[in-house]
Amino acid sequence: MKAWLLSTAVFLLPLLLFWGCSNSINNSISFKNISAGDVYINFRGSVITVASGQTSVLSNVPKGIYDYSTTYSIPAGASGANIQGNATGTLTLKAGTKIQFLYSSTLFNGTYTIYITISNSDDQTTSSKISLPAPNEHRNNFTEP
């Protein structure tokens, strides 16, 4: 009986130890383009092209710190362009990080504006002192004349 328990323990112990370990990297970056033109992301030594109305997903991106930059095409009829948001920056990927870039745009008075917003699944808390407004308190960043 002792030999059976010992052999079972020797077999099950490594199985239990490695059960929680995963060989896959669960980091992903999604680029969703709902803007009027195509966007181009320079990331990890290659260019990712995301056509208008399309989404491109990078899976199994290794943990690390990466720089990125974004360029874009201007649709026909636009006489000028500008960009709002983080067109360039640095991404930090930890285990299990999911990042989404969302590209949207407007065309107003001939000026094409592309907006870039970024969402990250990692905890963004940098301090335990977070000040939130009371339920009936209204805060804004506008100053009245």
Chimera marker file (.cmm) of the C-alpha trace (Angstrom):
<marker_set name="trace">
<marker id="1" x="0.000" y="0.000" z="0.000" r="1" g="1" b="0" radius="0.5"/>
<marker id="2" x="2.860" y="2.407" z="0.826" r="1" g="1" b="0" radius="0.5"/>
<marker id="3" x="4.501" y="1.699" z="-2.520" r="1" g="1" b="0" radius="0.5"/>
<marker id="4" x="1.260" y="2.490" z="-4.342" r="1" g="1" b="0" radius="0.5"/>
<marker id="5" x="0.842" y="5.808" z="-2.444" r="1" g="1" b="0" radius="0.5"/>
<marker id="6" x="4.467" y="6.729" z="-3.106" r="1" g="1" b="0" radius="0.5"/>
<marker id="7" x="4.254" y="5.968" z="-6.833" r="1" g="1" b="0" radius="0.5"/>
<marker id="8" x="0.944" y="7.840" z="-7.113" r="1" g="1" b="0" radius="0.5"/>
<marker id="9" x="2.420" y="10.864" z="-5.317" r="1" g="1" b="0" radius="0.5"/>
<marker id="10" x="5.511" y="10.818" z="-7.555" r="1" g="1" b="0" radius="0.5"/>
<marker id="11" x="3.255" y="10.766" z="-10.629" r="1" g="1" b="0" radius="0.5"/>
<marker id="12" x="0.701" y="13.363" z="-9.461" r="1" g="1" b="0" radius="0.5"/>
<marker id="13" x="3.041" y="15.899" z="-7.844" r="1" g="1" b="0" radius="0.5"/>
<marker id="14" x="4.734" y="17.047" z="-11.086" r="1" g="1" b="0" radius="0.5"/>
<marker id="15" x="1.345" y="17.037" z="-12.814" r="1" g="1" b="0" radius="0.5"/>
<marker id="16" x="-0.126" y="19.333" z="-10.160" r="1" g="1" b="0" radius="0.5"/>
<marker id="17" x="2.933" y="21.598" z="-10.132" r="1" g="1" b="0" radius="0.5"/>
<marker id="18" x="2.816" y="22.199" z="-13.884" r="1" g="1" b="0" radius="0.5"/>
<marker id="19" x="-0.967" y="22.248" z="-14.236" r="1" g="1" b="0" radius="0.5"/>
<marker id="20" x="-1.146" y="26.018" z="-13.587" r="1" g="1" b="0" radius="0.5"/>
<marker id="21" x="1.706" y="26.825" z="-15.939" r="1" g="1" b="0" radius="0.5"/>
<marker id="22" x="0.896" y="27.760" z="-19.487" r="1" g="1" b="0" radius="0.5"/>
<marker id="23" x="3.222" y="27.726" z="-22.461" r="1" g="1" b="0" radius="0.5"/>
<marker id="24" x="1.169" y="30.299" z="-24.335" r="1" g="1" b="0" radius="0.5"/>
<marker id="25" x="1.539" y="34.049" z="-23.926" r="1" g="1" b="0" radius="0.5"/>
<marker id="26" x="-1.882" y="35.542" z="-23.516" r="1" g="1" b="0" radius="0.5"/>
<marker id="27" x="-0.981" y="39.115" z="-24.556" r="1" g="1" b="0" radius="0.5"/>
<marker id="28" x="-2.843" y="40.673" z="-27.453" r="1" g="1" b="0" radius="0.5"/>
<marker id="29" x="-3.069" y="44.034" z="-29.176" r="1" g="1" b="0" radius="0.5"/>
<marker id="30" x="-6.118" y="44.913" z="-31.242" r="1" g="1" b="0" radius="0.5"/>
<marker id="31" x="-6.233" y="47.760" z="-33.785" r="1" g="1" b="0" radius="0.5"/>
<marker id="32" x="-9.833" y="48.701" z="-34.698" r="1" g="1" b="0" radius="0.5"/>
<marker id="33" x="-10.194" y="51.272" z="-37.458" r="1" g="1" b="0" radius="0.5"/>
<marker id="34" x="-13.571" y="52.995" z="-37.798" r="1" g="1" b="0" radius="0.5"/>
<marker id="35" x="-12.013" y="56.104" z="-39.340" r="1" g="1" b="0" radius="0.5"/>
<marker id="36" x="-12.577" y="57.168" z="-42.961" r="1" g="1" b="0" radius="0.5"/>
<marker id="37" x="-9.019" y="56.314" z="-44.052" r="1" g="1" b="0" radius="0.5"/>
<marker id="38" x="-6.477" y="53.558" z="-43.590" r="1" g="1" b="0" radius="0.5"/>
<marker id="39" x="-4.060" y="53.586" z="-40.636" r="1" g="1" b="0" radius="0.5"/>
<marker id="40" x="-0.523" y="52.231" z="-40.481" r="1" g="1" b="0" radius="0.5"/>
<marker id="41" x="1.115" y="51.196" z="-37.208" r="1" g="1" b="0" radius="0.5"/>
<marker id="42" x="4.880" y="50.791" z="-36.974" r="1" g="1" b="0" radius="0.5"/>
<marker id="43" x="5.326" y="48.138" z="-34.255" r="1" g="1" b="0" radius="0.5"/>
<marker id="44" x="8.145" y="45.684" z="-33.500" r="1" g="1" b="0" radius="0.5"/>
<marker id="45" x="9.970" y="46.347" z="-36.753" r="1" g="1" b="0" radius="0.5"/>
<marker id="46" x="7.025" y="45.941" z="-39.110" r="1" g="1" b="0" radius="0.5"/>
<marker id="47" x="4.104" y="47.962" z="-40.409" r="1" g="1" b="0" radius="0.5"/>
<marker id="48" x="0.575" y="46.823" z="-39.655" r="1" g="1" b="0" radius="0.5"/>
<marker id="49" x="-1.952" y="48.141" z="-42.176" r="1" g="1" b="0" radius="0.5"/>
<marker id="50" x="-5.548" y="48.425" z="-40.984" r="1" g="1" b="0" radius="0.5"/>
<marker id="51" x="-8.030" y="49.404" z="-43.683" r="1" g="1" b="0" radius="0.5"/>
<marker id="52" x="-11.034" y="51.546" z="-42.891" r="1" g="1" b="0" radius="0.5"/>
<marker id="53" x="-13.727" y="49.435" z="-41.216" r="1" g="1" b="0" radius="0.5"/>
<marker id="54" x="-11.317" y="46.614" z="-40.378" r="1" g="1" b="0" radius="0.5"/>
<marker id="55" x="-9.675" y="45.216" z="-37.238" r="1" g="1" b="0" radius="0.5"/>
<marker id="56" x="-6.232" y="43.658" z="-36.934" r="1" g="1" b="0" radius="0.5"/>
<marker id="57" x="-5.248" y="41.591" z="-33.884" r="1" g="1" b="0" radius="0.5"/>
<marker id="58" x="-1.732" y="40.648" z="-32.794" r="1" g="1" b="0" radius="0.5"/>
<marker id="59" x="-1.779" y="37.592" z="-30.532" r="1" g="1" b="0" radius="0.5"/>
<marker id="60" x="0.878" y="36.104" z="-28.260" r="1" g="1" b="0" radius="0.5"/>
<marker id="61" x="2.964" y="39.275" z="-28.080" r="1" g="1" b="0" radius="0.5"/>
<marker id="62" x="5.836" y="38.646" z="-25.626" r="1" g="1" b="0" radius="0.5"/>
<marker id="63" x="5.972" y="40.554" z="-22.356" r="1" g="1" b="0" radius="0.5"/>
<marker id="64" x="8.035" y="43.714" z="-22.612" r="1" g="1" b="0" radius="0.5"/>
<marker id="65" x="8.145" y="47.408" z="-23.387" r="1" g="1" b="0" radius="0.5"/>
<marker id="66" x="7.551" y="48.405" z="-27.012" r="1" g="1" b="0" radius="0.5"/>
<marker id="67" x="7.477" y="51.685" z="-28.924" r="1" g="1" b="0" radius="0.5"/>
<marker id="68" x="4.868" y="52.289" z="-31.612" r="1" g="1" b="0" radius="0.5"/>
<marker id="69" x="3.961" y="55.051" z="-34.049" r="1" g="1" b="0" radius="0.5"/>
<marker id="70" x="0.903" y="55.655" z="-36.210" r="1" g="1" b="0" radius="0.5"/>
<marker id="71" x="0.484" y="57.248" z="-39.622" r="1" g="1" b="0" radius="0.5"/>
<marker id="72" x="-2.704" y="57.513" z="-41.632" r="1" g="1" b="0" radius="0.5"/>
<marker id="73" x="-4.085" y="58.206" z="-45.071" r="1" g="1" b="0" radius="0.5"/>
<marker id="74" x="-6.246" y="61.246" z="-45.712" r="1" g="1" b="0" radius="0.5"/>
<marker id="75" x="-9.489" y="60.584" z="-47.569" r="1" g="1" b="0" radius="0.5"/>
<marker id="76" x="-10.331" y="62.377" z="-50.814" r="1" g="1" b="0" radius="0.5"/>
<marker id="77" x="-11.941" y="65.775" z="-50.322" r="1" g="1" b="0" radius="0.5"/>
<marker id="78" x="-9.926" y="66.720" z="-47.243" r="1" g="1" b="0" radius="0.5"/>
<marker id="79" x="-7.827" y="69.862" z="-47.542" r="1" g="1" b="0" radius="0.5"/>
<marker id="80" x="-6.090" y="69.515" z="-44.176" r="1" g="1" b="0" radius="0.5"/>
<marker id="81" x="-5.567" y="67.017" z="-41.414" r="1" g="1" b="0" radius="0.5"/>
<marker id="82" x="-4.672" y="66.700" z="-37.768" r="1" g="1" b="0" radius="0.5"/>
<marker id="83" x="-4.486" y="63.971" z="-35.173" r="1" g="1" b="0" radius="0.5"/>
<marker id="84" x="-5.856" y="63.743" z="-31.640" r="1" g="1" b="0" radius="0.5"/>
<marker id="85" x="-4.569" y="61.143" z="-29.204" r="1" g="1" b="0" radius="0.5"/>
<marker id="86" x="-1.445" y="59.063" z="-28.819" r="1" g="1" b="0" radius="0.5"/>
<marker id="87" x="-0.097" y="58.630" z="-32.343" r="1" g="1" b="0" radius="0.5"/>
<marker id="88" x="3.241" y="57.551" z="-30.867" r="1" g="1" b="0" radius="0.5"/>
<marker id="89" x="4.100" y="56.073" z="-27.521" r="1" g="1" b="0" radius="0.5"/>
<marker id="90" x="5.293" y="53.149" z="-25.474" r="1" g="1" b="0" radius="0.5"/>
<marker id="91" x="3.328" y="50.032" z="-24.561" r="1" g="1" b="0" radius="0.5"/>
<marker id="92" x="4.113" y="47.911" z="-21.509" r="1" g="1" b="0" radius="0.5"/>
<marker id="93" x="2.871" y="44.342" z="-21.765" r="1" g="1" b="0" radius="0.5"/>
<marker id="94" x="2.698" y="42.184" z="-18.661" r="1" g="1" b="0" radius="0.5"/>
<marker id="95" x="1.361" y="38.636" z="-18.519" r="1" g="1" b="0" radius="0.5"/>
<marker id="96" x="-2.203" y="38.561" z="-19.827" r="1" g="1" b="0" radius="0.5"/>
<marker id="97" x="-2.281" y="42.152" z="-21.112" r="1" g="1" b="0" radius="0.5"/>
<marker id="98" x="-4.932" y="43.070" z="-23.656" r="1" g="1" b="0" radius="0.5"/>
<marker id="99" x="-4.664" y="46.432" z="-25.430" r="1" g="1" b="0" radius="0.5"/>
<marker id="100" x="-7.080" y="47.944" z="-27.914" r="1" g="1" b="0" radius="0.5"/>
<marker id="101" x="-6.420" y="50.906" z="-30.181" r="1" g="1" b="0" radius="0.5"/>
<marker id="102" x="-9.532" y="52.556" z="-31.599" r="1" g="1" b="0" radius="0.5"/>
<marker id="103" x="-9.199" y="54.900" z="-34.582" r="1" g="1" b="0" radius="0.5"/>
<marker id="104" x="-12.109" y="57.182" z="-35.475" r="1" g="1" b="0" radius="0.5"/>
<marker id="105" x="-12.365" y="60.368" z="-37.519" r="1" g="1" b="0" radius="0.5"/>
<marker id="106" x="-14.331" y="63.440" z="-38.518" r="1" g="1" b="0" radius="0.5"/>
<marker id="107" x="-14.293" y="65.613" z="-41.618" r="1" g="1" b="0" radius="0.5"/>
<marker id="108" x="-15.352" y="69.182" z="-40.830" r="1" g="1" b="0" radius="0.5"/>
<marker id="109" x="-14.870" y="72.206" z="-43.094" r="1" g="1" b="0" radius="0.5"/>
<marker id="110" x="-12.363" y="70.263" z="-45.168" r="1" g="1" b="0" radius="0.5"/>
<marker id="111" x="-10.219" y="69.270" z="-42.181" r="1" g="1" b="0" radius="0.5"/>
<marker id="112" x="-9.846" y="65.556" z="-41.526" r="1" g="1" b="0" radius="0.5"/>
<marker id="113" x="-9.235" y="64.755" z="-37.857" r="1" g="1" b="0" radius="0.5"/>
<marker id="114" x="-8.295" y="61.271" z="-36.738" r="1" g="1" b="0" radius="0.5"/>
<marker id="115" x="-8.773" y="60.316" z="-33.088" r="1" g="1" b="0" radius="0.5"/>
<marker id="116" x="-6.811" y="57.577" z="-31.349" r="1" g="1" b="0" radius="0.5"/>
<marker id="117" x="-7.931" y="56.093" z="-28.058" r="1" g="1" b="0" radius="0.5"/>
<marker id="118" x="-6.227" y="53.256" z="-26.227" r="1" g="1" b="0" radius="0.5"/>
<marker id="119" x="-7.705" y="50.825" z="-23.721" r="1" g="1" b="0" radius="0.5"/>
<marker id="120" x="-5.605" y="48.517" z="-21.554" r="1" g="1" b="0" radius="0.5"/>
<marker id="121" x="-6.732" y="45.561" z="-19.434" r="1" g="1" b="0" radius="0.5"/>
<marker id="122" x="-3.968" y="46.068" z="-16.851" r="1" g="1" b="0" radius="0.5"/>
<marker id="123" x="-4.662" y="47.793" z="-13.543" r="1" g="1" b="0" radius="0.5"/>
<marker id="124" x="-3.947" y="51.483" z="-14.139" r="1" g="1" b="0" radius="0.5"/>
<marker id="125" x="-3.944" y="52.418" z="-10.449" r="1" g="1" b="0" radius="0.5"/>
<marker id="126" x="-0.716" y="54.148" z="-9.490" r="1" g="1" b="0" radius="0.5"/>
<marker id="127" x="-1.783" y="55.400" z="-6.094" r="1" g="1" b="0" radius="0.5"/>
<marker id="128" x="-4.113" y="54.248" z="-3.358" r="1" g="1" b="0" radius="0.5"/>
<marker id="129" x="-5.357" y="57.848" z="-3.038" r="1" g="1" b="0" radius="0.5"/>
<marker id="130" x="-7.965" y="58.157" z="-5.765" r="1" g="1" b="0" radius="0.5"/>
<marker id="131" x="-10.262" y="61.156" z="-5.571" r="1" g="1" b="0" radius="0.5"/>
<marker id="132" x="-13.677" y="60.562" z="-7.059" r="1" g="1" b="0" radius="0.5"/>
<marker id="133" x="-16.467" y="63.130" z="-7.063" r="1" g="1" b="0" radius="0.5"/>
<marker id="134" x="-19.386" y="62.581" z="-4.724" r="1" g="1" b="0" radius="0.5"/>
<marker id="135" x="-22.516" y="61.172" z="-6.415" r="1" g="1" b="0" radius="0.5"/>
<marker id="136" x="-24.182" y="64.616" z="-6.504" r="1" g="1" b="0" radius="0.5"/>
<marker id="137" x="-20.996" y="66.614" z="-7.222" r="1" g="1" b="0" radius="0.5"/>
<marker id="138" x="-20.325" y="67.816" z="-10.783" r="1" g="1" b="0" radius="0.5"/>
<marker id="139" x="-16.763" y="68.466" z="-11.916" r="1" g="1" b="0" radius="0.5"/>
<marker id="140" x="-15.574" y="69.774" z="-15.230" r="1" g="1" b="0" radius="0.5"/>
<marker id="141" x="-12.429" y="71.216" z="-16.717" r="1" g="1" b="0" radius="0.5"/>
<marker id="142" x="-14.117" y="74.246" z="-18.241" r="1" g="1" b="0" radius="0.5"/>
<marker id="143" x="-13.691" y="77.740" z="-16.887" r="1" g="1" b="0" radius="0.5"/>
<marker id="144" x="-16.553" y="80.143" z="-17.190" r="1" g="1" b="0" radius="0.5"/>
<marker id="145" x="-15.886" y="83.648" z="-18.558" r="1" g="1" b="0" radius="0.5"/>
<link id1="1" id2="2" r="1" g="1" b="0" radius="0.2"/>
<link id1="2" id2="3" r="1" g="1" b="0" radius="0.2"/>
<link id1="3" id2="4" r="1" g="1" b="0" radius="0.2"/>
<link id1="4" id2="5" r="1" g="1" b="0" radius="0.2"/>
<link id1="5" id2="6" r="1" g="1" b="0" radius="0.2"/>
<link id1="6" id2="7" r="1" g="1" b="0" radius="0.2"/>
<link id1="7" id2="8" r="1" g="1" b="0" radius="0.2"/>
<link id1="8" id2="9" r="1" g="1" b="0" radius="0.2"/>
<link id1="9" id2="10" r="1" g="1" b="0" radius="0.2"/>
<link id1="10" id2="11" r="1" g="1" b="0" radius="0.2"/>
<link id1="11" id2="12" r="1" g="1" b="0" radius="0.2"/>
<link id1="12" id2="13" r="1" g="1" b="0" radius="0.2"/>
<link id1="13" id2="14" r="1" g="1" b="0" radius="0.2"/>
<link id1="14" id2="15" r="1" g="1" b="0" radius="0.2"/>
<link id1="15" id2="16" r="1" g="1" b="0" radius="0.2"/>
<link id1="16" id2="17" r="1" g="1" b="0" radius="0.2"/>
<link id1="17" id2="18" r="1" g="1" b="0" radius="0.2"/>
<link id1="18" id2="19" r="1" g="1" b="0" radius="0.2"/>
<link id1="19" id2="20" r="1" g="1" b="0" radius="0.2"/>
<link id1="20" id2="21" r="1" g="1" b="0" radius="0.2"/>
<link id1="21" id2="22" r="1" g="1" b="0" radius="0.2"/>
<link id1="22" id2="23" r="1" g="1" b="0" radius="0.2"/>
<link id1="23" id2="24" r="1" g="1" b="0" radius="0.2"/>
<link id1="24" id2="25" r="1" g="1" b="0" radius="0.2"/>
<link id1="25" id2="26" r="1" g="1" b="0" radius="0.2"/>
<link id1="26" id2="27" r="1" g="1" b="0" radius="0.2"/>
<link id1="27" id2="28" r="1" g="1" b="0" radius="0.2"/>
<link id1="28" id2="29" r="1" g="1" b="0" radius="0.2"/>
<link id1="29" id2="30" r="1" g="1" b="0" radius="0.2"/>
<link id1="30" id2="31" r="1" g="1" b="0" radius="0.2"/>
<link id1="31" id2="32" r="1" g="1" b="0" radius="0.2"/>
<link id1="32" id2="33" r="1" g="1" b="0" radius="0.2"/>
<link id1="33" id2="34" r="1" g="1" b="0" radius="0.2"/>
<link id1="34" id2="35" r="1" g="1" b="0" radius="0.2"/>
<link id1="35" id2="36" r="1" g="1" b="0" radius="0.2"/>
<link id1="36" id2="37" r="1" g="1" b="0" radius="0.2"/>
<link id1="37" id2="38" r="1" g="1" b="0" radius="0.2"/>
<link id1="38" id2="39" r="1" g="1" b="0" radius="0.2"/>
<link id1="39" id2="40" r="1" g="1" b="0" radius="0.2"/>
<link id1="40" id2="41" r="1" g="1" b="0" radius="0.2"/>
<link id1="41" id2="42" r="1" g="1" b="0" radius="0.2"/>
<link id1="42" id2="43" r="1" g="1" b="0" radius="0.2"/>
<link id1="43" id2="44" r="1" g="1" b="0" radius="0.2"/>
<link id1="44" id2="45" r="1" g="1" b="0" radius="0.2"/>
<link id1="45" id2="46" r="1" g="1" b="0" radius="0.2"/>
<link id1="46" id2="47" r="1" g="1" b="0" radius="0.2"/>
<link id1="47" id2="48" r="1" g="1" b="0" radius="0.2"/>
<link id1="48" id2="49" r="1" g="1" b="0" radius="0.2"/>
<link id1="49" id2="50" r="1" g="1" b="0" radius="0.2"/>
<link id1="50" id2="51" r="1" g="1" b="0" radius="0.2"/>
<link id1="51" id2="52" r="1" g="1" b="0" radius="0.2"/>
<link id1="52" id2="53" r="1" g="1" b="0" radius="0.2"/>
<link id1="53" id2="54" r="1" g="1" b="0" radius="0.2"/>
<link id1="54" id2="55" r="1" g="1" b="0" radius="0.2"/>
<link id1="55" id2="56" r="1" g="1" b="0" radius="0.2"/>
<link id1="56" id2="57" r="1" g="1" b="0" radius="0.2"/>
<link id1="57" id2="58" r="1" g="1" b="0" radius="0.2"/>
<link id1="58" id2="59" r="1" g="1" b="0" radius="0.2"/>
<link id1="59" id2="60" r="1" g="1" b="0" radius="0.2"/>
<link id1="60" id2="61" r="1" g="1" b="0" radius="0.2"/>
<link id1="61" id2="62" r="1" g="1" b="0" radius="0.2"/>
<link id1="62" id2="63" r="1" g="1" b="0" radius="0.2"/>
<link id1="63" id2="64" r="1" g="1" b="0" radius="0.2"/>
<link id1="64" id2="65" r="1" g="1" b="0" radius="0.2"/>
<link id1="65" id2="66" r="1" g="1" b="0" radius="0.2"/>
<link id1="66" id2="67" r="1" g="1" b="0" radius="0.2"/>
<link id1="67" id2="68" r="1" g="1" b="0" radius="0.2"/>
<link id1="68" id2="69" r="1" g="1" b="0" radius="0.2"/>
<link id1="69" id2="70" r="1" g="1" b="0" radius="0.2"/>
<link id1="70" id2="71" r="1" g="1" b="0" radius="0.2"/>
<link id1="71" id2="72" r="1" g="1" b="0" radius="0.2"/>
<link id1="72" id2="73" r="1" g="1" b="0" radius="0.2"/>
<link id1="73" id2="74" r="1" g="1" b="0" radius="0.2"/>
<link id1="74" id2="75" r="1" g="1" b="0" radius="0.2"/>
<link id1="75" id2="76" r="1" g="1" b="0" radius="0.2"/>
<link id1="76" id2="77" r="1" g="1" b="0" radius="0.2"/>
<link id1="77" id2="78" r="1" g="1" b="0" radius="0.2"/>
<link id1="78" id2="79" r="1" g="1" b="0" radius="0.2"/>
<link id1="79" id2="80" r="1" g="1" b="0" radius="0.2"/>
<link id1="80" id2="81" r="1" g="1" b="0" radius="0.2"/>
<link id1="81" id2="82" r="1" g="1" b="0" radius="0.2"/>
<link id1="82" id2="83" r="1" g="1" b="0" radius="0.2"/>
<link id1="83" id2="84" r="1" g="1" b="0" radius="0.2"/>
<link id1="84" id2="85" r="1" g="1" b="0" radius="0.2"/>
<link id1="85" id2="86" r="1" g="1" b="0" radius="0.2"/>
<link id1="86" id2="87" r="1" g="1" b="0" radius="0.2"/>
<link id1="87" id2="88" r="1" g="1" b="0" radius="0.2"/>
<link id1="88" id2="89" r="1" g="1" b="0" radius="0.2"/>
<link id1="89" id2="90" r="1" g="1" b="0" radius="0.2"/>
<link id1="90" id2="91" r="1" g="1" b="0" radius="0.2"/>
<link id1="91" id2="92" r="1" g="1" b="0" radius="0.2"/>
<link id1="92" id2="93" r="1" g="1" b="0" radius="0.2"/>
<link id1="93" id2="94" r="1" g="1" b="0" radius="0.2"/>
<link id1="94" id2="95" r="1" g="1" b="0" radius="0.2"/>
<link id1="95" id2="96" r="1" g="1" b="0" radius="0.2"/>
<link id1="96" id2="97" r="1" g="1" b="0" radius="0.2"/>
<link id1="97" id2="98" r="1" g="1" b="0" radius="0.2"/>
<link id1="98" id2="99" r="1" g="1" b="0" radius="0.2"/>
<link id1="99" id2="100" r="1" g="1" b="0" radius="0.2"/>
<link id1="100" id2="101" r="1" g="1" b="0" radius="0.2"/>
<link id1="101" id2="102" r="1" g="1" b="0" radius="0.2"/>
<link id1="102" id2="103" r="1" g="1" b="0" radius="0.2"/>
<link id1="103" id2="104" r="1" g="1" b="0" radius="0.2"/>
<link id1="104" id2="105" r="1" g="1" b="0" radius="0.2"/>
<link id1="105" id2="106" r="1" g="1" b="0" radius="0.2"/>
<link id1="106" id2="107" r="1" g="1" b="0" radius="0.2"/>
<link id1="107" id2="108" r="1" g="1" b="0" radius="0.2"/>
<link id1="108" id2="109" r="1" g="1" b="0" radius="0.2"/>
<link id1="109" id2="110" r="1" g="1" b="0" radius="0.2"/>
<link id1="110" id2="111" r="1" g="1" b="0" radius="0.2"/>
<link id1="111" id2="112" r="1" g="1" b="0" radius="0.2"/>
<link id1="112" id2="113" r="1" g="1" b="0" radius="0.2"/>
<link id1="113" id2="114" r="1" g="1" b="0" radius="0.2"/>
<link id1="114" id2="115" r="1" g="1" b="0" radius="0.2"/>
<link id1="115" id2="116" r="1" g="1" b="0" radius="0.2"/>
<link id1="116" id2="117" r="1" g="1" b="0" radius="0.2"/>
<link id1="117" id2="118" r="1" g="1" b="0" radius="0.2"/>
<link id1="118" id2="119" r="1" g="1" b="0" radius="0.2"/>
<link id1="119" id2="120" r="1" g="1" b="0" radius="0.2"/>
<link id1="120" id2="121" r="1" g="1" b="0" radius="0.2"/>
<link id1="121" id2="122" r="1" g="1" b="0" radius="0.2"/>
<link id1="122" id2="123" r="1" g="1" b="0" radius="0.2"/>
<link id1="123" id2="124" r="1" g="1" b="0" radius="0.2"/>
<link id1="124" id2="125" r="1" g="1" b="0" radius="0.2"/>
<link id1="125" id2="126" r="1" g="1" b="0" radius="0.2"/>
<link id1="126" id2="127" r="1" g="1" b="0" radius="0.2"/>
<link id1="127" id2="128" r="1" g="1" b="0" radius="0.2"/>
<link id1="128" id2="129" r="1" g="1" b="0" radius="0.2"/>
<link id1="129" id2="130" r="1" g="1" b="0" radius="0.2"/>
<link id1="130" id2="131" r="1" g="1" b="0" radius="0.2"/>
<link id1="131" id2="132" r="1" g="1" b="0" radius="0.2"/>
<link id1="132" id2="133" r="1" g="1" b="0" radius="0.2"/>
<link id1="133" id2="134" r="1" g="1" b="0" radius="0.2"/>
<link id1="134" id2="135" r="1" g="1" b="0" radius="0.2"/>
<link id1="135" id2="136" r="1" g="1" b="0" radius="0.2"/>
<link id1="136" id2="137" r="1" g="1" b="0" radius="0.2"/>
<link id1="137" id2="138" r="1" g="1" b="0" radius="0.2"/>
<link id1="138" id2="139" r="1" g="1" b="0" radius="0.2"/>
<link id1="139" id2="140" r="1" g="1" b="0" radius="0.2"/>
<link id1="140" id2="141" r="1" g="1" b="0" radius="0.2"/>
<link id1="141" id2="142" r="1" g="1" b="0" radius="0.2"/>
<link id1="142" id2="143" r="1" g="1" b="0" radius="0.2"/>
<link id1="143" id2="144" r="1" g="1" b="0" radius="0.2"/>
<link id1="144" id2="145" r="1" g="1" b="0" radius="0.2"/>
</marker_set>
